[in-house]
């Protein structure tokens, strides 16, 4: 059975009385207080440039509105303010509702009316997309359960702590999952918008938008977030993804078999890849990742040794101390005392 998103992508043009009528892609934006301006701008500009030829900015193939409970200006995290263009209307008028988040320390990023509007959209089966920390807003509203959420590696631990029963990953740039979407933010907002344009309008429209934005090619949802874990040099995206997943599962360790499956490999294939690229097994690299995190906690916090051991996945302090000495050449207590002196 086709998903709601797939069903909404099936037709862009429809005949009316023998004349072809354009069915425009319609997207409503909800901007949180202290939202990320770059993510919003890249998403909406991809729509704008895909909606018309060259750089004419006509709303031919797409239309968009900034929705809010009031017409007050909404300040972004950099201070630039954006004016809403519409009150909350029937969410069924839109193909997608995109929630653009920003600073996590903002108290009450959206108001109660906005939460109600998002829940109404969910009931109407309108696909909801969280961009940047917009995923936190959707999860807070109870709208991301049973959907895989993609967040930036920078926000992964915060999301897990706030929503421990949600499925989340920080190795991909965006995800479209049934009636939900999520995007790590930054430049990946353009990639996600391009994907929607390609599905809903045409490849030509996508190409027009990307060329004007000076983007060579849109990245797919399988693209690995651009981050180099630790100091490990590697070019294989599967290995990069595996390393990011390791860093995302420090306390609640993931098995090597499950790690392999998450990047599309068998356990043996993953082990072979690690040996070729790092001259070490995934298990040993994973251990190093956990100990690097422990070293960071030792140097930057006053967390008790026992708590650090548990946080990085060791059963007890003595096991942790032995493993730490094997890798760094001195026990963790000595490293901390040397730093304090």
C-alpha positions in Angstrom: 0.0 0.0 0.0 1.4 3.4 -0.9 2.3 5.8 1.9 0.5 9.1 2.3 3.6 10.9 1.1 3.8 8.7 -2.0 0.1 9.2 -2.7 0.6 13.0 -2.6 3.4 12.7 -5.1 1.5 10.8 -7.8 0.2 13.8 -9.7 1.4 17.3 -10.4 -0.7 17.9 -13.5 -4.4 17.1 -13.8 -6.8 17.6 -16.7 -9.8 19.8 -16.0 -12.3 20.0 -18.9 -9.7 19.1 -21.4 -7.3 21.7 -20.1 -4.2 20.7 -18.1 -4.3 22.4 -14.7 -1.2 22.7 -12.5 -1.5 21.2 -9.0 1.0 23.2 -7.0 3.1 21.8 -4.3 2.0 23.6 -1.1 4.1 23.8 2.0 3.4 25.5 5.3 6.2 26.6 7.5 6.1 26.8 11.3 9.0 28.8 12.7 10.1 28.2 16.3 11.4 31.1 18.5 15.1 31.4 17.8 14.8 29.2 14.7 17.8 28.6 12.4 17.6 31.1 9.6 19.9 29.2 7.2 17.9 26.0 7.3 14.6 27.9 6.7 16.1 30.0 3.9 17.7 27.1 2.0 14.4 25.1 2.2 12.2 27.9 1.1 14.6 29.1 -1.6 14.8 25.6 -3.1 11.0 25.7 -3.4 11.1 29.3 -4.8 13.6 28.5 -7.5 12.0 25.2 -8.4 8.6 26.9 -8.8 9.5 28.9 -11.9 12.0 29.1 -14.7 15.4 30.7 -14.2 15.2 33.2 -11.3 11.8 34.7 -11.8 10.4 33.6 -8.4 6.9 33.1 -9.6 4.7 30.6 -7.6 3.9 28.5 -10.6 4.6 25.0 -9.4 4.9 25.6 -5.7 3.4 27.8 -3.0 4.4 28.3 0.6 3.2 30.2 3.7 4.7 31.0 7.1 2.0 30.0 9.5 1.6 31.3 13.1 -1.0 31.9 15.8 -0.3 35.7 15.6 1.3 38.1 13.1 4.1 39.0 15.5 7.6 38.9 14.0 9.5 35.7 14.8 13.1 36.2 15.7 15.7 33.7 14.4 18.8 32.6 16.4 20.9 35.2 14.6 18.4 38.0 15.3 16.9 38.4 11.9 13.1 38.5 12.2 10.5 36.9 9.8 6.8 38.0 9.6 4.2 35.2 9.4 2.2 35.3 6.1 -0.9 33.4 7.2 -2.9 32.5 10.3 -3.5 28.9 11.0 -5.8 27.5 8.3 -7.0 24.1 7.5 -3.8 22.0 7.5 -5.3 19.8 4.8 -4.6 22.6 2.3 -0.9 21.7 2.5 1.1 18.8 1.2 3.6 19.2 4.0 3.9 21.2 7.3 7.6 22.0 8.0 8.6 22.9 11.5 11.9 24.8 11.7 13.6 24.6 15.1 16.7 26.4 16.4 18.3 26.9 19.8 17.5 24.1 22.2 17.7 26.3 25.3 14.7 28.4 24.1 11.9 28.1 26.6 8.5 27.4 24.9 9.7 27.5 21.3 6.1 27.4 20.1 2.8 28.2 21.8 -0.1 26.0 22.7 -2.1 27.1 19.6 0.8 25.9 17.4 0.9 22.6 19.2 -2.8 22.2 18.6 -2.4 23.0 14.9 0.4 20.4 14.5 -1.7 17.7 16.2 -4.6 18.6 14.0 -2.4 18.2 10.9 -1.3 14.8 12.1 -4.9 13.7 12.5 -5.5 14.9 8.9 -2.5 12.8 7.8 -0.6 15.8 6.5 3.1 14.9 6.5 5.0 16.7 9.2 8.7 17.5 8.8 11.1 18.6 11.6 14.1 20.6 10.4 17.1 21.1 12.7 15.6 20.9 16.2 12.1 21.0 14.8 12.2 17.3 15.5 12.3 18.1 19.2 9.2 20.2 18.9 7.3 17.4 17.1 8.5 14.8 19.6 7.4 17.1 22.5 4.0 17.2 20.9 3.9 13.4 20.9 4.1 13.3 17.1 7.3 11.4 16.4 6.7 8.1 18.2 7.0 5.1 16.0 8.8 7.1 13.4 12.6 7.1 12.8 14.0 10.5 13.6 17.1 12.0 12.0 19.0 14.6 14.0 22.3 16.3 13.8 25.1 14.5 15.6 25.4 17.6 17.7 21.9 17.1 19.2 21.8 13.3 19.3 22.5 12.9 23.0 20.0 15.6 23.9 17.3 13.9 21.9 18.0 10.5 23.5 17.8 11.9 27.0 14.5 13.7 26.3 12.9 11.0 24.3 14.4 7.6 25.3 11.6 5.6 23.7 12.0 7.2 20.3 14.1 5.7 17.4 16.8 8.2 16.4 19.9 8.2 14.4 22.6 10.9 13.7 24.5 9.4 10.8 22.2 10.5 7.9 21.3 14.0 6.7 17.5 13.6 6.4 14.8 11.0 6.5 11.2 10.7 5.1 9.4 8.1 7.1 5.7 7.5 6.3 3.9 10.6 7.4 6.9 12.2 9.0 10.2 13.7 7.9 13.2 14.9 9.8 16.3 16.7 8.7 19.6 17.4 10.5 19.5 21.1 9.5 22.1 23.3 7.9 22.7 22.7 4.2 20.9 19.4 4.3 17.6 21.4 4.3 18.3 22.1 0.7 18.8 18.4 0.0 15.6 17.5 1.6 13.7 20.2 -0.2 15.3 19.1 -3.5 14.1 15.6 -2.9 10.5 16.8 -2.3 10.7 19.0 -5.4 12.0 16.1 -7.5 9.1 13.8 -6.4 6.4 16.4 -6.4 7.3 18.6 -9.4 10.0 17.3 -11.7 13.7 16.6 -12.0 14.0 19.7 -14.2 12.6 21.9 -11.5 15.0 20.4 -9.0 17.9 21.0 -11.4 16.9 24.7 -11.9 16.8 25.3 -8.2 20.2 23.7 -7.5 21.9 25.5 -10.4 20.8 28.9 -9.2 21.8 28.0 -5.7 25.2 26.9 -7.0 24.8 23.4 -5.7 26.3 20.7 -8.0 24.1 17.9 -6.9 21.6 17.2 -4.2 22.6 14.6 -1.6 20.3 11.7 -1.0 18.8 10.6 2.3 21.5 8.0 2.5 24.3 10.6 2.6 26.4 10.5 5.8 26.5 13.6 7.9 29.8 15.4 7.3 31.7 14.7 10.5 35.0 12.9 11.1 34.7 10.9 14.4 37.9 11.0 16.5 41.0 11.3 14.4 40.2 8.3 12.2 40.8 9.1 8.5 38.5 7.2 6.2 36.7 7.9 2.9 34.2 5.0 2.8 30.7 6.4 3.7 29.7 3.1 5.3 32.7 3.3 7.7 32.0 6.9 8.4 28.4 6.0 9.2 29.5 3.1 11.5 31.8 5.4 13.4 29.1 8.0 14.0 26.7 5.3 15.2 29.4 4.1 17.6 29.7 7.5 19.0 25.9 7.7 19.3 25.8 4.5 21.3 28.4 5.0 24.1 26.4 3.9 27.1 23.9 1.6 25.5 26.3 -0.4 23.3 25.1 -1.7 20.0 26.2 -5.1 18.8 28.6 -5.4 15.9 26.1 -7.4 13.9 23.4 -4.7 14.4 26.0 -2.0 13.6 26.8 -3.8 10.4 23.1 -4.2 9.4 22.5 -0.4 10.1 25.0 0.5 7.3 23.9 -2.3 4.9 26.6 -4.8 5.5 27.0 -8.3 7.0 29.2 -8.6 10.1 32.0 -10.2 8.1 31.9 -7.4 5.5 32.1 -4.8 8.2 35.0 -6.4 9.9 36.8 -6.7 6.5 36.1 -3.0 5.8 37.5 -2.0 9.2 40.6 -4.0 8.8 41.2 -2.5 5.3 40.6 1.1 6.4 41.8 1.2 10.0 43.9 -2.0 10.5 41.8 -2.8 13.4 38.5 -4.7 14.2 35.2 -2.8 14.7 35.1 -4.1 18.3 38.5 -2.6 19.1 37.7 0.7 17.4 34.4 0.8 19.3 36.3 0.4 22.5 38.6 3.2 21.6 35.6 5.5 20.8 34.1 4.8 24.3 37.4 5.4 26.0 38.0 8.7 24.1 34.6 9.8 25.5 35.7 8.8 28.9 38.9 10.8 28.5 36.9 13.8 27.6 34.7 13.4 30.7 37.8 13.0 32.9 39.4 16.2 31.6 36.4 18.4 31.3 34.1 17.4 34.2 34.2 16.4 37.8 32.0 13.3 37.3 33.0 10.5 39.6 35.1 7.7 38.1 32.4 5.0 38.7 29.8 7.1 36.9 32.1 7.7 33.9 32.7 4.0 33.7 29.0 3.3 33.5 28.4 6.1 31.1 30.9 4.7 28.5 29.6 1.2 28.8 31.8 -0.6 31.3 30.4 -2.8 34.0 32.6 -1.6 36.8 35.4 0.9 37.6 38.2 -1.7 37.7 37.4 -3.0 34.2 37.3 0.6 32.9 40.6 1.5 34.6 42.4 -1.5 33.0 41.0 -0.8 29.5 41.9 2.9 29.9 45.5 2.1 30.9 45.9 -0.3 27.9 44.9 2.5 25.5 46.4 5.6 27.0 49.3 4.2 29.0 48.1 5.5 32.4 45.1 4.9 34.7 42.2 7.4 34.5 42.8 8.6 38.1 46.4 9.6 37.3 45.2 11.5 34.1 42.7 13.5 36.2 45.1 14.3 39.0 47.8 15.4 36.5 45.4 17.7 34.9 44.2 19.2 38.2 47.7 19.9 39.4 
